[in-house]
Every structure is written in structure tokens, then in C-alpha cells.
Amino acid sequence: MSRSPKRESGNAVAMVLLVLVLVVGVLGLNYVRNYQVDQQQEKNNRPYARYKVGDLEVLAQGYRVEIETREKRYGRGRVQTRDRHHFSDQIQEFERVQKAARGARDKAVEIAQLRKDLQAVEEELQRRSAAGTDLIVHLERMFRI
């Protein structure tokens, strides 16, 4: 028995639809898997991932202003020592200089932390500008292996 052309055409269409459903299903599963990986990566490595771009720009500008202000206020350099002739005066001078130096180190650590935070915000902004539009992000998630 020979098959009718209509039946063969119907089988071909069914096969094409089956392949299409399989491809869409595989791409959908891949998208979900990559989305979950991206969310976990954002949670672990990108503390500013959920911020909007405008908010990140405002935050970065705020960090820059704060760093500049603190550097002007605390960037005076070394603590000057004064010559003391008596031993007890020398001990007091040593303690004064040590206290001032500790304070300067603490302020330097604060400024370094602000710079680190600013760098993280700028890296997030850079990552977003390099990522492009949302469509590109979604397509990349769909086709990334």
C-alpha cells in the first residue's frame, strides 16, 4: 500500500513541530539554568547587581565626594614630633605621636574601604554598559552552554 501525499505531508509537519518543540524546550531549560547561575553569581560576587543604573551613578558620585572630603580633611601627612628634654616628657610625646598615628591609620583604612566600595560600584556600571540591552542578556542566557 502506498501512502497518500496528504498523510506524508501531515507526518512531515508533525515531525517539524516535534523538532521545534524539542528545540524550544531545550533552549528554555538552558535559559532557566543560566538564569539561576547568574542569580547565584550576583548574590555571591555582585553586591550592587540589584541596583538601578541611575542609583549606581548617584552612589558612585557620593563615594567620590566622600573620598575627596576625607582626603582633604585627613591627608595632612605625618605627625610632627617635638623635642623634649626630660624622659617623662619624651614618653608623653611618644604616646601623643602614637595616638595621632593610630588615628591617621584608621582614617586611611576608612578611605581605602571607600575606594574599594567605589571600585565595586564602578565595576558594576562597567559590566552593565558592556552587557548591552536586556535582549542581548536574555539571548546570551538562552544560548550560553
Rosetta blueprint (number, residue, H / E / L):
1 M L
2 S L
3 R L
4 S L
5 P H
6 K H
7 R H
8 E H
9 S H
10 G H
11 N H
12 A H
13 V H
14 A H
15 M H
16 V H
17 L H
18 L H
19 V H
20 L H
21 V H
22 L H
23 V H
24 V H
25 G H
26 V H
27 L H
28 G H
29 L H
30 N H
31 Y H
32 V H
33 R H
34 N H
35 Y H
36 Q H
37 V H
38 D H
39 Q H
40 Q H
41 Q H
42 E H
43 K H
44 N H
45 N H
46 R L
47 P L
48 Y L
49 A L
50 R L
51 Y L
52 K L
53 V H
54 G H
55 D H
56 L H
57 E H
58 V H
59 L H
60 A H
61 Q H
62 G H
63 Y H
64 R H
65 V H
66 E H
67 I H
68 E H
69 T H
70 R H
71 E H
72 K H
73 R H
74 Y H
75 G L
76 R L
77 G L
78 R L
79 V L
80 Q L
81 T L
82 R L
83 D L
84 R L
85 H L
86 H L
87 F H
88 S H
89 D H
90 Q H
91 I H
92 Q H
93 E H
94 F H
95 E H
96 R H
97 V H
98 Q H
99 K H
100 A H
101 A H
102 R H
103 G H
104 A H
105 R H
106 D H
107 K H
108 A H
109 V H
110 E H
111 I H
112 A H
113 Q H
114 L H
115 R H
116 K H
117 D H
118 L H
119 Q H
120 A H
121 V H
122 E H
123 E H
124 E H
125 L H
126 Q H
127 R H
128 R H
129 S H
130 A H
131 A H
132 G L
133 T L
134 D H
135 L H
136 I H
137 V H
138 H H
139 L H
140 E H
141 R H
142 M H
143 F H
144 R L
145 I L
